Amino acid sequence: MSQYFATRLFDGHQIQESICITVEKGLITSIEKGDASDAIVLDGLVTAGFIDTQVNGGGGVLFNDDQSVNALNTIMKGHSKFGTTGMLPTLITDNNTKMQNAANAISQALEENMLGILGVHFEGPHLSLAKKGIHPKSQVRAMSDADLQVIIRKDLGKVLVTLAPETVSPDVIADLVQQGVIVALGHSGADIDTVLAAIDAGASGFTHLFNAMSGLTAREPGMIAAALSDTRVICGLIADLQHVHPYNCKLAFNSIGAKRLMLVTDAMAHVGSSTQTISWHGNIITRHGDKLTLENGDIAGSCLDMAGSVKNMHEIVQGQLEDILNMAAKVPAGFIGLNNIGQLRVGKQADFVLLNEQLKCEACWIKGKQVSARLAD
């Protein structure tokens, strides 16, 4: 049993002061007013650990380059430094062999109870060529039986698939959802009717709102209109100040509120490492400050971490910290159907993070085990 004294604590509903937390066997067994006697003092803001549903890499490793348990451990460690306590490692569009290898690594990690690995996100390969972004053209394809068999495996934890609804029929989407797969729409130029048909079939999310999707015009609402207006869906947002203009971040927040908006990083290998360049299908992805680009200047994923995402969004909307913290924890937990994480409540998993006044991560814990301490400035 471990006892902590938090000078401030956000439980998912309100921020309280002078709170004692008891952790036993990886779970929170009590949260109550108290003092610092016989407890580990956590001076700052304690909040639920961050959950990132779009993580391509970290710690110098890209999942597309290395589909192994060791790679998953490295990626998770790279992100835990910044408050991420749960993630869906993400395989960008690739061949079926890599999809199988990724699935095998995820399955093994879950069997070994690797901290922080919640499942897998297959971003593609069933996308629109016109909206593929950095996804390799040679691997964008219609869904095959071999792809389907990987996606519907039952040993992968939570499975999220990003697809373009013009390439996958509503019947197939409905079948995926019935088999427990979470379907998000993205990398698509679909019209509003096609998008709404996919949502009717069970698609419940949008991948990186505003990016690589049909835009909003007077007579062609596109994906953005559906994302902002349909209350059945959750929207991921990359708040790195590179992918989306701050005013569009504010527009999303003001339009749909914190209950339907979740923060994601779309992080590449650079996060949590000194890596500056990586190879990508005959090209080079280079870090320039807070931006990753291909050689032609196109954005290529991000070097964003979750604590940075929270800080950026807090500055963009000028306050409402409780909502933004929920966008990094409670909302993504609900989106992938996990009710044991995302909030600090008695009986829930002891996944929490300590933030300082600048919203930088001082330390974080997964299942009551401290997995990172403050990074040097």
VOGU-3710 file (C-alpha; in Angstrom, 3 decimals, decimal comma):
1> msqyfatrlf> 0,000/0,000/0,000  1,201/3,510/-0,870  -0,115/6,841/0,352  0,246/10,175/-1,401  -0,629/13,709/-0,436  -1,566/15,920/-3,372  -1,553/19,655/-2,805  -4,077/19,842/-5,671  -5,969/17,043/-7,395  -8,312/16,902/-10,378
11> dghqiqesic> -10,486/13,791/-10,184  -12,233/14,251/-13,524  -14,961/16,465/-12,071  -13,338/19,163/-9,971  -10,005/20,378/-8,654  -9,615/19,883/-4,908  -6,875/20,846/-2,473  -5,029/18,842/0,208  -6,099/15,372/-0,896  -4,746/12,024/0,311
21> itvekglits> -4,678/9,130/-2,142  -4,206/5,512/-1,117  -3,069/3,000/-3,723  -3,139/-0,753/-3,238  -2,509/-3,475/-5,817  -2,549/-0,968/-8,629  -5,929/0,524/-7,720  -7,047/3,665/-5,939  -8,575/2,576/-2,642  -9,295/5,987/-1,122
31> iekgdasdai> -9,344/9,680/-2,031  -10,118/12,042/0,823  -9,180/15,278/2,506  -6,126/14,915/4,700  -2,640/16,080/5,562  0,880/15,173/4,519  1,754/13,002/7,526  3,067/9,530/6,598  2,459/10,223/2,888  4,560/10,946/-0,187
41> vldglvtagf> 4,017/14,627/-0,945  3,087/15,476/-4,529  3,462/19,242/-4,773  1,593/20,363/-7,872  -1,507/19,222/-9,716  -2,280/15,502/-9,713  -4,581/14,387/-12,510  -5,513/11,228/-14,376  -2,809/9,909/-16,675  -3,054/10,899/-20,319
51> idtqvngggg> -4,362/8,464/-22,937  -3,100/8,838/-26,505  -4,943/6,950/-29,237  -2,554/7,901/-32,059  1,105/7,154/-31,370  3,258/6,229/-34,356  6,470/6,138/-32,368  8,603/7,512/-29,570  11,915/7,063/-27,824  13,656/7,000/-31,204
61> vlfnddqsvn> 11,539/4,109/-32,526  8,842/4,117/-35,207  6,319/1,272/-34,993  6,297/0,874/-38,779  10,042/0,212/-38,643  10,036/-2,169/-35,698  7,016/-4,268/-34,752  8,374/-5,898/-31,610  7,665/-5,973/-27,901  10,941/-4,181/-27,251
71> alntimkghs> 9,878/-1,408/-29,616  6,553/-1,043/-27,830  8,339/-0,778/-24,491  10,661/1,902/-25,863  7,790/3,896/-27,369  5,817/3,727/-24,143  8,800/4,828/-22,053  9,419/7,715/-24,436  5,894/9,018/-23,902  5,505/8,279/-20,187
81> kfgttgmlpt> 8,040/11,040/-19,550  5,311/13,415/-20,644  2,407/11,962/-18,700  1,088/9,318/-21,089  -0,079/6,329/-19,065  -2,026/4,546/-21,798  -1,697/4,413/-25,568  -2,715/2,754/-28,793  0,528/2,221/-30,741  -0,304/3,154/-34,307
91> litdnntkmq> 0,723/1,407/-37,515  0,598/3,781/-40,457  -0,560/2,270/-43,764  1,678/-0,695/-44,599  1,629/-4,208/-46,032  -0,287/-7,067/-44,489  2,842/-8,738/-43,134  3,636/-5,671/-41,057  0,026/-5,543/-39,898  0,351/-9,142/-38,711
101> naanaisqal> 3,696/-8,438/-37,037  2,242/-5,402/-35,295  -0,717/-7,441/-34,082  1,590/-10,181/-32,792  3,682/-7,659/-30,855  0,597/-6,048/-29,330  -0,790/-9,448/-28,350  2,482/-10,426/-26,663  2,737/-7,088/-24,854  -0,789/-7,510/-23,483
111> eenmlgilgv> -0,064/-11,088/-22,442  3,010/-9,844/-20,576  0,966/-7,043/-18,956  3,215/-4,350/-20,360  2,348/-1,101/-18,645  0,502/1,412/-20,795  -0,274/-0,672/-23,883  -4,058/-0,679/-24,328  -4,413/-2,066/-27,845  -3,558/-0,972/-31,375
121> hfegphlsla> -4,520/1,637/-33,954  -4,354/0,706/-37,623  -4,342/4,053/-39,432  -5,103/2,778/-42,907  -4,440/1,162/-45,305  -8,043/1,633/-46,476  -7,828/5,341/-47,252  -8,427/7,831/-50,042  -5,423/8,277/-52,326  -6,313/11,931/-52,717
131> kkgihpksqv> -6,091/12,441/-48,936  -3,333/9,956/-48,090  -0,872/12,485/-46,660  2,444/10,718/-45,978  0,838/7,280/-46,175  2,638/5,359/-48,951  0,608/5,279/-52,169  1,783/1,750/-52,947  0,140/0,365/-49,808  -3,201/2,212/-49,886
141> ramsdadlqv> -5,715/-0,452/-50,907  -9,188/-1,896/-50,573  -9,780/-4,098/-47,549  -8,753/-7,699/-48,205  -9,713/-10,813/-46,276  -6,132/-10,944/-44,964  -6,388/-7,369/-43,636  -9,780/-8,091/-42,099  -8,492/-11,158/-40,283  -5,805/-9,063/-38,579
151> iirkdlgkvl> -8,181/-6,262/-37,609  -10,761/-8,537/-35,982  -8,330/-10,539/-33,861  -9,576/-10,899/-30,299  -6,186/-10,791/-28,548  -5,288/-7,180/-29,340  -7,057/-5,286/-26,587  -8,772/-2,215/-27,979  -8,568/-2,053/-31,782  -9,047/1,291/-33,527
161> vtlapetvsp> -9,127/1,493/-37,318  -8,987/4,695/-39,331  -10,583/4,329/-42,758  -12,023/6,452/-45,536  -15,772/5,762/-45,802  -15,736/6,056/-49,599  -13,448/3,012/-49,688  -15,230/0,794/-47,132  -18,967/0,134/-47,342  -21,366/0,765/-44,451
171> dviadlvqqg> -22,022/-2,990/-44,278  -18,348/-3,682/-43,643  -18,144/-0,861/-41,095  -21,169/-2,283/-39,288  -19,563/-5,733/-39,246  -16,306/-4,334/-37,835  -18,165/-2,502/-35,085  -20,219/-5,587/-34,272  -16,951/-7,478/-33,787  -15,682/-4,898/-31,316
181> vivalghsga> -13,537/-2,747/-33,592  -13,638/1,017/-33,037  -13,975/2,748/-36,409  -12,779/6,302/-36,998  -13,064/8,204/-40,260  -10,084/9,986/-41,759  -7,828/10,527/-44,760  -10,985/10,940/-46,784  -12,585/13,189/-49,341  -16,056/11,762/-48,733
191> didtvlaaid> -19,188/13,843/-49,170  -21,593/14,401/-46,309  -23,984/11,584/-47,274  -21,183/9,025/-47,363  -19,867/10,236/-44,007  -23,293/10,102/-42,360  -23,904/6,599/-43,730  -20,653/5,478/-42,096  -21,672/7,025/-38,778  -25,085/5,374/-39,046
201> agasgfthlf> -23,210/2,087/-39,529  -21,311/2,597/-36,275  -18,249/4,736/-36,986  -17,732/6,701/-33,781  -14,741/8,952/-34,341  -12,758/11,227/-36,625  -8,990/10,984/-36,912  -7,077/14,300/-36,621  -9,921/16,759/-37,129  -9,335/19,252/-39,982
211> namsgltare> -6,364/17,314/-41,374  -6,647/15,131/-44,501  -10,428/15,351/-44,757  -13,016/16,956/-47,023  -13,530/20,570/-46,105  -16,472/22,726/-45,225  -18,080/24,886/-47,913  -21,544/26,366/-48,377  -23,044/23,546/-50,421  -20,577/20,743/-49,632
221> pgmiaaalsd> -20,424/20,235/-45,842  -17,907/17,388/-46,019  -16,346/15,567/-43,089  -15,653/18,655/-41,011  -19,331/19,566/-40,811  -20,254/16,040/-39,709  -17,466/16,000/-37,142  -18,538/19,298/-35,617  -22,282/18,673/-35,672  -22,946/14,959/-35,134
231> trvicgliad> -23,139/14,230/-31,409  -22,457/10,517/-31,929  -18,768/10,993/-32,669  -15,525/11,883/-30,887  -12,906/13,965/-32,699  -9,166/13,643/-32,254  -7,226/16,908/-32,437  -3,480/17,444/-32,913  -2,823/20,626/-30,933  0,833/21,057/-31,867
241> lqhvhpynck> 0,184/24,507/-33,436  1,463/23,047/-36,707  -1,274/20,703/-37,955  -4,174/22,977/-37,031  -4,301/26,756/-36,725  -5,005/27,871/-33,140  -8,269/29,521/-34,256  -9,473/26,193/-35,639  -8,548/24,515/-32,362  -10,615/27,169/-30,609
251> lafnsigakr> -13,429/26,676/-33,139  -13,531/22,955/-32,394  -13,529/23,532/-28,641  -16,262/26,163/-28,811  -18,350/24,121/-31,256  -18,394/20,685/-29,684  -16,993/21,142/-26,198  -14,712/18,927/-24,199  -17,032/15,915/-24,159  -16,485/15,206/-27,863
261> lmlvtdamah> -12,944/16,451/-28,370  -9,860/14,440/-27,448  -6,207/15,341/-27,690  -3,858/13,113/-29,676  -0,205/13,524/-30,608  0,259/11,700/-33,943  3,789/11,385/-32,578  6,674/9,974/-34,562  9,917/8,452/-33,235  11,289/11,859/-32,218
271> vgsstqtisw> 9,265/12,203/-29,004  11,204/11,306/-25,874  14,506/11,069/-27,733  17,244/13,171/-29,309  16,320/11,846/-32,753  16,272/14,579/-35,382  15,825/12,637/-38,622  14,281/9,318/-39,624  13,835/7,658/-43,005  10,363/7,253/-44,464
281> hgniitrhgd> 9,733/5,379/-47,754  12,651/6,882/-49,632  12,283/10,258/-47,939  13,565/11,865/-44,758  11,468/13,221/-41,894  13,347/15,976/-40,078  12,570/17,838/-36,895  12,612/21,627/-37,152  11,839/22,921/-33,671  8,272/21,794/-32,956
291> kltlengdia> 7,571/20,660/-36,524  8,325/17,503/-38,504  8,515/17,722/-42,289  9,450/15,745/-45,349  12,176/17,113/-47,605  9,564/19,043/-49,619  8,271/20,768/-46,478  5,088/18,727/-46,046  4,108/18,007/-42,442  4,941/14,404/-41,505
301> gscldmagsv> 3,457/13,459/-38,150  4,413/15,385/-35,047  6,970/15,670/-32,267  4,191/16,558/-29,831  3,774/14,943/-26,424  0,563/14,840/-24,377  1,672/17,282/-21,697  2,605/19,701/-24,458  -0,780/19,140/-26,060  -2,544/20,019/-22,803
311> knmheivqgq> -0,388/23,124/-22,354  -0,983/24,317/-25,926  -4,727/23,808/-25,761  -4,923/25,543/-22,399  -3,188/28,585/-23,876  -5,375/28,529/-26,999  -8,690/28,594/-25,132  -7,374/30,779/-22,292  -8,359/28,608/-19,372  -10,893/25,854/-18,667
321> ledilnmaak> -8,116/23,529/-17,500  -10,516/20,891/-16,165  -12,076/20,449/-19,612  -8,698/20,196/-21,284  -7,415/17,616/-18,807  -10,511/15,533/-19,546  -9,790/15,846/-23,267  -6,457/14,157/-22,555  -7,792/11,391/-20,296  -11,507/10,938/-19,666
331> vpagfiglnn> -12,667/11,469/-23,262  -10,184/9,092/-24,936  -10,841/6,474/-22,239  -14,540/6,661/-23,013  -13,912/6,628/-26,759  -12,105/3,299/-26,598  -14,485/1,878/-24,002  -12,262/1,691/-20,925  -14,010/2,840/-17,748  -11,230/1,853/-15,333
341> igqlrvgkqa> -8,916/4,678/-16,407  -9,218/8,344/-17,351  -10,465/9,589/-13,969  -9,175/9,479/-10,408  -11,888/7,701/-8,476  -11,940/4,958/-5,852  -11,773/1,555/-7,521  -10,162/2,816/-10,714  -6,645/2,056/-11,871  -3,958/4,174/-10,220
351> dfvllneqlk> -2,778/5,925/-13,387  -1,926/9,512/-12,559  0,445/12,309/-13,433  1,959/15,194/-11,475  2,038/18,524/-13,322  3,780/21,702/-12,269  2,440/25,243/-12,664  3,658/25,338/-16,274  1,760/22,075/-16,941  4,995/20,172/-17,470
361> ceacwikgkq> 5,084/16,566/-16,319  7,000/16,082/-13,074  6,278/12,353/-12,778  3,702/9,734/-13,650  2,431/6,435/-12,328  0,796/3,452/-14,056  -1,062/0,926/-11,911  0,475/2,629/-8,891  4,046/2,188/-10,157  6,075/5,308/-10,782
371> vsarlad> 7,367/5,045/-14,347  8,970/8,452/-14,885  10,378/11,416/-13,032  10,911/15,015/-14,028  13,026/15,657/-17,094  15,836/18,163/-16,930  14,984/21,479/-18,607
//
